[in-house]
Amino acid sequence: MAERYTINMITPDTKDWTCKVQVVDKSRPRDNKDKTTKYQVLILQDKEENQVQATIYSTDITYFEKEFAPFKTYLVSVAHVKVPPLGYENSLNKFI
């Protein structure tokens, strides 16, 4: 079983983790600038009120359509975590 972490403890190098989060915002699916890929942005918050932006792409949007409902709580495990490109970082957290 994966160890339970808070958002601030998770980095791209963290292995075998689980984080309990609440969805505090969920955008509508959008097209990227080139109109080649759809994406949807979620804001997730842990019990310590740390927040992070999560992005769902392409066919995963319909796959997770009924999941990640606003204000519901979920256990997220070993999702792909990466550092955003320079200039795209936001005040929520430095990892997406």
N, CA, C and O atoms as a printed pandas DataFrame, in Angstrom:
     atom_number atom_name residue_name chain_id  residue_number  x_coord  y_coord  z_coord
0              1         N          MET        A               1    0.844   -1.184    0.000
1              2        CA          MET        A               1    0.000    0.000    0.000
2              3         C          MET        A               1    0.884    1.241    0.000
3              4         O          MET        A               1    1.875    1.298    0.728
4              5         N          ALA        A               2    0.534    2.224   -0.803
5              6        CA          ALA        A               2    1.316    3.443   -0.920
6              7         C          ALA        A               2    1.192    4.282    0.349
7              8         O          ALA        A               2    0.154    4.300    1.011
8              9         N          GLU        A               3    2.283    4.974    0.663
9             10        CA          GLU        A               3    2.278    5.851    1.823
10            11         C          GLU        A               3    1.422    7.077    1.529
11            12         O          GLU        A               3    1.410    7.561    0.397
12            13         N          ARG        A               4    0.704    7.589    2.530
13            14        CA          ARG        A               4   -0.160    8.762    2.372
14            15         C          ARG        A               4    0.688   10.025    2.496
15            16         O          ARG        A               4    1.401   10.202    3.483
16            17         N          TYR        A               5    0.613   10.884    1.516
17            18        CA          TYR        A               5    1.376   12.129    1.466
18            19         C          TYR        A               5    0.435   13.326    1.385
19            20         O          TYR        A               5   -0.736   13.183    1.035
20            21         N          THR        A               6    0.964   14.518    1.714
21            22        CA          THR        A               6    0.264   15.764    1.414
22            23         C          THR        A               6    0.806   16.265    0.078
23            24         O          THR        A               6    1.843   15.793   -0.389
24            25         N          ILE        A               7    0.120   17.207   -0.530
25            26        CA          ILE        A               7    0.522   17.718   -1.839
26            27         C          ILE        A               7    1.950   18.251   -1.820
27            28         O          ILE        A               7    2.719   17.981   -2.742
28            29         N          ASN        A               8    2.317   19.002   -0.787
29            30        CA          ASN        A               8    3.655   19.598   -0.736
30            31         C          ASN        A               8    4.773   18.576   -0.609
31            32         O          ASN        A               8    5.931   18.908   -0.864
32            33         N          MET        A               9    4.465   17.353   -0.228
33            34        CA          MET        A               9    5.481   16.306   -0.084
34            35         C          MET        A               9    5.764   15.584   -1.399
35            36         O          MET        A               9    6.750   14.852   -1.496
36            37         N          ILE        A              10    4.925   15.774   -2.404
37            38        CA          ILE        A              10    5.038   15.021   -3.655
38            39         C          ILE        A              10    5.861   15.804   -4.671
39            40         O          ILE        A              10    5.596   16.980   -4.924
40            41         N          THR        A              11    6.861   15.145   -5.251
41            42        CA          THR        A              11    7.706   15.734   -6.293
42            43         C          THR        A              11    7.733   14.769   -7.477
43            44         O          THR        A              11    7.205   13.662   -7.376
44            45         N          PRO        A              12    8.340   15.169   -8.600
45            46        CA          PRO        A              12    8.452   14.233   -9.723
46            47         C          PRO        A              12    9.228   12.958   -9.376
47            48         O          PRO        A              12    9.087   11.944  -10.059
48            49         N          ASP        A              13   10.044   13.004   -8.322
49            50        CA          ASP        A              13   10.838   11.836   -7.930
50            51         C          ASP        A              13   10.159   10.960   -6.882
51            52         O          ASP        A              13   10.676    9.891   -6.558
52            53         N          THR        A              14    9.020   11.382   -6.347
53            54        CA          THR        A              14    8.322   10.609   -5.320
54            55         C          THR        A              14    7.731    9.348   -5.939
55            56         O          THR        A              14    7.065    9.402   -6.973
56            57         N          LYS        A              15    7.984    8.216   -5.295
57            58        CA          LYS        A              15    7.489    6.925   -5.789
58            59         C          LYS        A              15    6.444    6.359   -4.832
59            60         O          LYS        A              15    6.507    6.596   -3.626
60            61         N          ASP        A              16    5.496    5.619   -5.367
61            62        CA          ASP        A              16    4.513    4.874   -4.578
62            63         C          ASP        A              16    3.824    5.735   -3.520
63            64         O          ASP        A              16    3.935    5.470   -2.323
64            65         N          TRP        A              17    3.119    6.758   -3.969
65            66        CA          TRP        A              17    2.448    7.671   -3.056
66            67         C          TRP        A              17    0.938    7.665   -3.263
67            68         O          TRP        A              17    0.436    7.272   -4.316
68            69         N          THR        A              18    0.227    8.114   -2.228
69            70        CA          THR        A              18   -1.216    8.334   -2.282
70            71         C          THR        A              18   -1.501    9.641   -1.561
71            72         O          THR        A              18   -0.898    9.933   -0.528
72            73         N          CYS        A              19   -2.414   10.419   -2.102
73            74        CA          CYS        A              19   -2.788   11.692   -1.488
74            75         C          CYS        A              19   -4.308   11.811   -1.497
75            76         O          CYS        A              19   -4.949   11.602   -2.527
76            77         N          LYS        A              20   -4.878   12.146   -0.344
77            78        CA          LYS        A              20   -6.322   12.366   -0.260
78            79         C          LYS        A              20   -6.584   13.829   -0.602
79            80         O          LYS        A              20   -6.075   14.733    0.060
80            81         N          VAL        A              21   -7.388   14.051   -1.647
81            82        CA          VAL        A              21   -7.635   15.411   -2.127
82            83         C          VAL        A              21   -9.122   15.664   -2.329
83            84         O          VAL        A              21   -9.913   14.741   -2.521
84            85         N          GLN        A              22   -9.472   16.932   -2.281
85            86        CA          GLN        A              22  -10.822   17.375   -2.614
86            87         C          GLN        A              22  -10.718   18.222   -3.878
87            88         O          GLN        A              22   -9.804   19.036   -4.014
88            89         N          VAL        A              23  -11.649   18.029   -4.790
89            90        CA          VAL        A              23  -11.700   18.841   -6.006
90            91         C          VAL        A              23  -12.364   20.164   -5.627
91            92         O          VAL        A              23  -13.537   20.187   -5.255
92            93         N          VAL        A              24  -11.615   21.268   -5.722
93            94        CA          VAL        A              24  -12.190   22.570   -5.374
94            95         C          VAL        A              24  -12.579   23.373   -6.610
95            96         O          VAL        A              24  -13.310   24.358   -6.501
96            97         N          ASP        A              25  -12.103   22.966   -7.780
97            98        CA          ASP        A              25  -12.508   23.611   -9.029
98            99         C          ASP        A              25  -12.287   22.642  -10.184
99           100         O          ASP        A              25  -11.340   21.856  -10.179
100          101         N          LYS        A              26  -13.172   22.710  -11.170
101          102        CA          LYS        A              26  -13.069   21.854  -12.354
102          103         C          LYS        A              26  -13.521   22.673  -13.556
103          104         O          LYS        A              26  -14.685   23.064  -13.644
104          105         N          SER        A              27  -12.601   22.930  -14.480
105          106        CA          SER        A              27  -12.942   23.730  -15.662
106          107         C          SER        A              27  -13.664   22.883  -16.699
107          108         O          SER        A              27  -13.713   21.658  -16.597
108          109         N          ARG        A              28  -14.213   23.544  -17.679
109          110        CA          ARG        A              28  -14.770   22.837  -18.829
110          111         C          ARG        A              28  -13.614   22.377  -19.705
111          112         O          ARG        A              28  -12.554   23.004  -19.695
112          113         N          PRO        A              29  -13.787   21.302  -20.461
113          114        CA          PRO        A              29  -12.732   20.891  -21.405
114          115         C          PRO        A              29  -12.480   22.004  -22.431
115          116         O          PRO        A              29  -13.411   22.656  -22.904
116          117         N          ARG        A              30  -11.198   22.202  -22.761
117          118        CA          ARG        A              30  -10.806   23.249  -23.712
118          119         C          ARG        A              30   -9.821   22.691  -24.726
119          120         O          ARG        A              30   -9.223   21.636  -24.515
120          121         N          ASP        A              31   -9.660   23.414  -25.829
121          122        CA          ASP        A              31   -8.640   23.080  -26.824
122          123         C          ASP        A              31   -7.367   23.853  -26.508
123          124         O          ASP        A              31   -7.418   24.974  -26.002
124          125         N          ASN        A              32   -6.206   23.232  -26.817
125          126        CA          ASN        A              32   -4.956   23.970  -26.675
126          127         C          ASN        A              32   -4.866   25.022  -27.780
127          128         O          ASN        A              32   -5.739   25.088  -28.645
128          129         N          LYS        A              33   -3.814   25.843  -27.755
129          130        CA          LYS        A              33   -3.678   26.939  -28.730
130          131         C          LYS        A              33   -3.735   26.466  -30.170
131          132         O          LYS        A              33   -4.317   27.138  -31.022
132          133         N          ASP        A              34   -3.132   25.307  -30.454
133          134        CA          ASP        A              34   -3.089   24.777  -31.820
134          135         C          ASP        A              34   -4.346   23.999  -32.199
135          136         O          ASP        A              34   -4.480   23.532  -33.331
136          137         N          LYS        A              35   -5.261   23.865  -31.248
137          138        CA          LYS        A              35   -6.501   23.095  -31.466
138          139         C          LYS        A              35   -6.221   21.623  -31.798
139          140         O          LYS        A              35   -6.995   20.982  -32.508
140          141         N          THR        A              36   -5.099   21.096  -31.273
141          142        CA          THR        A              36   -4.736   19.705  -31.546
142          143         C          THR        A              36   -5.039   18.777  -30.373
143          144         O          THR        A              36   -5.123   17.561  -30.549
144          145         N          THR        A              37   -5.203   19.342  -29.180
145          146        CA          THR        A              37   -5.414   18.531  -27.985
146          147         C          THR        A              37   -6.434   19.194  -27.075
147          148         O          THR        A              37   -6.399   20.406  -26.862
148          149         N          LYS        A              38   -7.339   18.389  -26.544
149          150        CA          LYS        A              38   -8.268   18.886  -25.530
150          151         C          LYS        A              38   -7.645   18.657  -24.159
151          152         O          LYS        A              38   -6.906   17.695  -23.952
152          153         N          TYR        A              39   -7.953   19.554  -23.225
153          154        CA          TYR        A              39   -7.492   19.390  -21.855
154          155         C          TYR        A              39   -8.523   19.968  -20.895
155          156         O          TYR        A              39   -9.358   20.789  -21.274
156          157         N          GLN        A              40   -8.446   19.521  -19.645
157          158        CA          GLN        A              40   -9.343   20.003  -18.595
158          159         C          GLN        A              40   -8.509   20.211  -17.339
159          160         O          GLN        A              40   -7.697   19.360  -16.977
160          161         N          VAL        A              41   -8.711   21.339  -16.681
161          162        CA          VAL        A              41   -7.925   21.698  -15.502
162          163         C          VAL        A              41   -8.752   21.486  -14.239
163          164         O          VAL        A              41   -9.924   21.857  -14.173
164          165         N          LEU        A              42   -8.114   20.879  -13.237
165          166        CA          LEU        A              42   -8.721   20.692  -11.919
166          167         C          LEU        A              42   -7.832   21.364  -10.883
167          168         O          LEU        A              42   -6.610   21.387  -11.036
168          169         N          ILE        A              43   -8.426   21.905   -9.843
169          170        CA          ILE        A              43   -7.668   22.371   -8.689
170          171         C          ILE        A              43   -7.992   21.401   -7.558
171          172         O          ILE        A              43   -9.152   21.227   -7.185
172          173         N          LEU        A              44   -6.948   20.770   -7.020
173          174        CA          LEU        A              44   -7.091   19.779   -5.957
174          175         C          LEU        A              44   -6.510   20.349   -4.670
175          176         O          LEU        A              44   -5.512   21.069   -4.694
176          177         N          GLN        A              45   -7.144   20.019   -3.545
177          178        CA          GLN        A              45   -6.696   20.527   -2.248
178          179         C          GLN        A              45   -6.624   19.381   -1.253
179          180         O          GLN        A              45   -7.515   18.533   -1.211
180          181         N          ASP        A              46   -5.555   19.353   -0.442
181          182        CA          ASP        A              46   -5.415   18.307    0.573
182          183         C          ASP        A              46   -5.920   18.805    1.929
183          184         O          ASP        A              46   -6.431   19.919    2.038
184          185         N          LYS        A              47   -5.773   17.971    2.957
185          186        CA          LYS        A              47   -6.309   18.300    4.283
186          187         C          LYS        A              47   -5.620   19.498    4.921
187          188         O          LYS        A              47   -6.189   20.137    5.806
188          189         N          GLU        A              48   -4.392   19.816    4.479
189          190        CA          GLU        A              48   -3.674   20.977    5.001
190          191         C          GLU        A              48   -3.926   22.229    4.158
191          192         O          GLU        A              48   -3.266   23.252    4.341
192          193         N          GLU        A              49   -4.883   22.139    3.237
193          194        CA          GLU        A              49   -5.272   23.217    2.336
194          195         C          GLU        A              49   -4.187   23.595    1.328
195          196         O          GLU        A              49   -4.215   24.692    0.770
196          197         N          ASN        A              50   -3.233   22.693    1.092
197          198        CA          ASN        A              50   -2.283   22.866   -0.007
198          199         C          ASN        A              50   -3.049   22.587   -1.289
199          200         O          ASN        A              50   -3.860   21.664   -1.343
200          201         N          GLN        A              51   -2.795   23.377   -2.317
201          202        CA          GLN        A              51   -3.496   23.184   -3.583
202          203         C          GLN        A              51   -2.514   22.938   -4.717
203          204         O          GLN        A              51   -1.368   23.387   -4.685
204          205         N          VAL        A              52   -2.993   22.217   -5.716
205          206        CA          VAL        A              52   -2.198   21.949   -6.909
206          207         C          VAL        A              52   -3.141   21.884   -8.109
207          208         O          VAL        A              52   -4.310   21.517   -7.988
208          209         N          GLN        A              53   -2.602   22.248   -9.260
209          210        CA          GLN        A              53   -3.370   22.141  -10.505
210          211         C          GLN        A              53   -3.108   20.779  -11.117
211          212         O          GLN        A              53   -1.961   20.345  -11.220
212          213         N          ALA        A              54   -4.167   20.110  -11.521
213          214        CA          ALA        A              54   -4.054   18.835  -12.230
214          215         C          ALA        A              54   -4.675   19.024  -13.609
215          216         O          ALA        A              54   -5.665   19.742  -13.756
216          217         N          THR        A              55   -4.101   18.387  -14.608
217          218        CA          THR        A              55   -4.608   18.515  -15.968
218          219         C          THR        A              55   -4.925   17.140  -16.530
219          220         O          THR        A              55   -4.113   16.219  -16.437
220          221         N          ILE        A              56   -6.113   17.005  -17.114
221          222        CA          ILE        A              56   -6.535   15.768  -17.771
222          223         C          ILE        A              56   -6.551   16.049  -19.270
223          224         O          ILE        A              56   -7.046   17.089  -19.704
224          225         N          TYR        A              57   -6.008   15.121  -20.062
225          226        CA          TYR        A              57   -5.891   15.325  -21.506
226          227         C          TYR        A              57   -6.744   14.348  -22.313
227          228         O          TYR        A              57   -7.006   13.225  -21.884
228          229         N          SER        A              58   -7.163   14.798  -23.477
229          230        CA          SER        A              58   -7.764   14.014  -24.565
230          231         C          SER        A              58   -8.832   13.036  -24.112
231          232         O          SER        A              58   -9.815   13.426  -23.483
232          233         N          THR        A              59   -8.634   11.749  -24.438
233          234        CA          THR        A              59   -9.658   10.739  -24.145
234          235         C          THR        A              59   -9.834   10.497  -22.650
235          236         O          THR        A              59  -10.863    9.968  -22.231
236          237         N          ASP        A              60   -8.847   10.876  -21.840
237          238        CA          ASP        A              60   -9.002   10.726  -20.391
238          239         C          ASP        A              60  -10.101   11.634  -19.847
239          240         O          ASP        A              60  -10.670   11.353  -18.793
240          241         N          ILE        A              61  -10.402   12.717  -20.555
241          242        CA          ILE        A              61  -11.468   13.625  -20.113
242          243         C          ILE        A              61  -12.796   12.879  -20.055
243          244         O          ILE        A              61  -13.513   12.977  -19.059
244          245         N          THR        A              62  -13.135   12.137  -21.102
245          246        CA          THR        A              62  -14.396   11.382  -21.086
246          247         C          THR        A              62  -14.312   10.184  -20.143
247          248         O          THR        A              62  -15.307    9.817  -19.518
248          249         N          TYR        A              63  -13.131    9.572  -20.036
249          250        CA          TYR        A              63  -12.950    8.434  -19.135
250          251         C          TYR        A              63  -13.228    8.846  -17.681
251          252         O          TYR        A              63  -13.859    8.100  -16.933
252          253         N          PHE        A              64  -12.759   10.027  -17.289
253          254        CA          PHE        A              64  -12.925   10.512  -15.917
254          255         C          PHE        A              64  -14.098   11.484  -15.764
255          256         O          PHE        A              64  -14.190   12.182  -14.754
256          257         N          GLU        A              65  -14.992   11.537  -16.750
257          258        CA          GLU        A              65  -16.085   12.503  -16.756
258          259         C          GLU        A              65  -16.924   12.478  -15.479
259          260         O          GLU        A              65  -17.288   13.529  -14.953
260          261         N          LYS        A              66  -17.226   11.295  -14.987
261          262        CA          LYS        A              66  -18.057   11.179  -13.792
262          263         C          LYS        A              66  -17.224   11.175  -12.512
263          264         O          LYS        A              66  -17.771   11.220  -11.410
264          265         N          GLU        A              67  -15.927   11.123  -12.658
265          266        CA          GLU        A              67  -15.021   11.187  -11.507
266          267         C          GLU        A              67  -14.598   12.637  -11.299
267          268         O          GLU        A              67  -14.894   13.505  -12.120
268          269         N          PHE        A              68  -13.929   12.879  -10.229
269          270        CA          PHE        A              68  -13.406   14.211   -9.917
270          271         C          PHE        A              68  -14.501   15.277   -9.950
271          272         O          PHE        A              68  -14.349   16.328  -10.573
272          273         N          ALA        A              69  -15.603   14.980   -9.267
273          274        CA          ALA        A              69  -16.706   15.938   -9.155
274          275         C          ALA        A              69  -16.331   17.025   -8.150
275          276         O          ALA        A              69  -15.704   16.733   -7.133
276          277         N          PRO        A              70  -16.705   18.268   -8.421
277          278        CA          PRO        A              70  -16.387   19.347   -7.486
278          279         C          PRO        A              70  -16.885   19.055   -6.074
279          280         O          PRO        A              70  -18.007   18.591   -5.868
280          281         N          PHE        A              71  -16.013   19.344   -5.111
281          282        CA          PHE        A              71  -16.258   19.213   -3.677
282          283         C          PHE        A              71  -16.342   17.770   -3.184
283          284         O          PHE        A              71  -16.701   17.536   -2.030
284          285         N          LYS        A              72  -16.023   16.811   -4.029
285          286        CA          LYS        A              72  -15.926   15.414   -3.605
286          287         C          LYS        A              72  -14.465   15.124   -3.248
287          288         O          LYS        A              72  -13.556   15.821   -3.699
288          289         N          THR        A              73  -14.253   14.091   -2.436
289          290        CA          THR        A              73  -12.917   13.724   -1.977
290          291         C          THR        A              73  -12.489   12.418   -2.625
291          292         O          THR        A              73  -13.289   11.495   -2.774
292          293         N          TYR        A              74  -11.205   12.347   -3.014
293          294        CA          TYR        A              74  -10.661   11.179   -3.709
294          295         C          TYR        A              74   -9.268   10.853   -3.190
295          296         O          TYR        A              74   -8.558   11.721   -2.682
296          297         N          LEU        A              75   -8.892    9.589   -3.327
297          298        CA          LEU        A              75   -7.509    9.181   -3.103
298          299         C          LEU        A              75   -6.844    9.096   -4.471
299          300         O          LEU        A              75   -7.269    8.318   -5.325
300          301         N          VAL        A              76   -5.810    9.889   -4.677
301          302        CA          VAL        A              76   -5.061    9.894   -5.932
302          303         C          VAL        A              76   -3.730    9.220   -5.652
303          304         O          VAL        A              76   -3.062    9.537   -4.667
304          305         N          SER        A              77   -3.344    8.289   -6.519
305          306        CA          SER        A              77   -2.092    7.551   -6.326
306          307         C          SER        A              77   -1.226    7.599   -7.570
307          308         O          SER        A              77   -1.714    7.525   -8.698
308          309         N          VAL        A              78    0.056    7.722   -7.337
309          310        CA          VAL        A              78    1.121    7.647   -8.350
310          311         C          VAL        A              78    0.761    8.248   -9.711
311          312         O          VAL        A              78    1.080    7.667  -10.748
312          313         N          ALA        A              79    0.107    9.392   -9.710
313          314        CA          ALA        A              79   -0.165   10.111  -10.956
314          315         C          ALA        A              79    1.142   10.699  -11.480
315          316         O          ALA        A              79    2.098   10.869  -10.724
316          317         N          HIS        A              80    1.179   11.004  -12.763
317          318        CA          HIS        A              80    2.360   11.618  -13.367
318          319         C          HIS        A              80    2.503   13.038  -12.819
319          320         O          HIS        A              80    1.578   13.843  -12.935
320          321         N          VAL        A              81    3.642   13.346  -12.229
321          322        CA          VAL        A              81    3.907   14.659  -11.643
322          323         C          VAL        A              81    5.078   15.273  -12.382
323          324         O          VAL        A              81    6.102   14.621  -12.584
324          325         N          LYS        A              82    4.931   16.539  -12.792
325          326        CA          LYS        A              82    6.045   17.204  -13.469
326          327         C          LYS        A              82    6.111   18.668  -13.074
327          328         O          LYS        A              82    5.130   19.250  -12.611
328          329         N          VAL        A              83    7.287   19.253  -13.264
329          330        CA          VAL        A              83    7.497   20.669  -13.014
330          331         C          VAL        A              83    7.003   21.424  -14.243
331          332         O          VAL        A              83    7.355   21.055  -15.363
332          333         N          PRO        A              84    6.194   22.476  -14.066
333          334        CA          PRO        A              84    5.704   23.212  -15.237
334          335         C          PRO        A              84    6.834   23.979  -15.915
335          336         O          PRO        A              84    7.825   24.322  -15.270
336          337         N          PRO        A              85    6.693   24.250  -17.210
337          338        CA          PRO        A              85    7.711   25.039  -17.909
338          339         C          PRO        A              85    7.850   26.420  -17.266
339          340         O          PRO        A              85    6.889   26.959  -16.718
340          341         N          LEU        A              86    9.042   26.975  -17.340
341          342        CA          LEU        A              86    9.309   28.294  -16.790
342          343         C          LEU        A              86    8.298   29.305  -17.334
343          344         O          LEU        A              86    8.058   29.363  -18.539
344          345         N          GLY        A              87    7.720   30.084  -16.456
345          346        CA          GLY        A              87    6.730   31.066  -16.872
346          347         C          GLY        A              87    5.296   30.576  -16.761
347          348         O          GLY        A              87    4.365   31.379  -16.829
348          349         N          TYR        A              88    5.098   29.270  -16.590
349          350        CA          TYR        A              88    3.747   28.720  -16.467
350          351         C          TYR        A              88    3.416   28.336  -15.031
351          352         O          TYR        A              88    2.313   27.867  -14.751
352          353         N          GLU        A              89    4.356   28.530  -14.133
353          354        CA          GLU        A              89    4.151   28.209  -12.731
354          355         C          GLU        A              89    3.083   29.139  -12.160
355          356         O          GLU        A              89    3.029   30.319  -12.506
356          357         N          ASN        A              90    2.237   28.600  -11.286
357          358        CA          ASN        A              90    1.245   29.459  -10.645
358          359         C          ASN        A              90    1.445   29.422   -9.143
359          360         O          ASN        A              90    2.291   28.682   -8.641
360          361         N          SER        A              91    0.675   30.214   -8.429
361          362        CA          SER        A              91    0.870   30.338   -6.991
362          363         C          SER        A              91    0.334   29.154   -6.191
363          364         O          SER        A              91    0.533   29.097   -4.978
364          365         N          LEU        A              92   -0.343   28.207   -6.844
365          366        CA          LEU        A              92   -0.912   27.076   -6.111
366          367         C          LEU        A              92    0.171   26.169   -5.559
367          368         O          LEU        A              92    0.169   25.839   -4.373
368          369         N          ASN        A              93    1.090   25.768   -6.412
369          370        CA          ASN        A              93    2.163   24.865   -6.033
370          371         C          ASN        A              93    3.107   24.814   -7.215
371          372         O          ASN        A              93    2.700   25.108   -8.339
372          373         N          LYS        A              94    4.363   24.448   -6.988
373          374        CA          LYS        A              94    5.279   24.476   -8.118
374          375         C          LYS        A              94    5.279   23.204   -8.950
375          376         O          LYS        A              94    5.989   23.133   -9.953
376          377         N          PHE        A              95    4.502   22.198   -8.562
377          378        CA          PHE        A              95    4.404   20.976   -9.350
378          379         C          PHE        A              95    3.000   20.825   -9.898
379          380         O          PHE        A              95    2.031   21.217   -9.249
380          381         N          ILE        A              96    2.884   20.254  -11.097
381          382        CA          ILE        A              96    1.565   19.989  -11.673
382          383         C          ILE        A              96    1.452   18.522  -12.005
383          384         O          ILE        A              96    0.417   18.079  -12.503
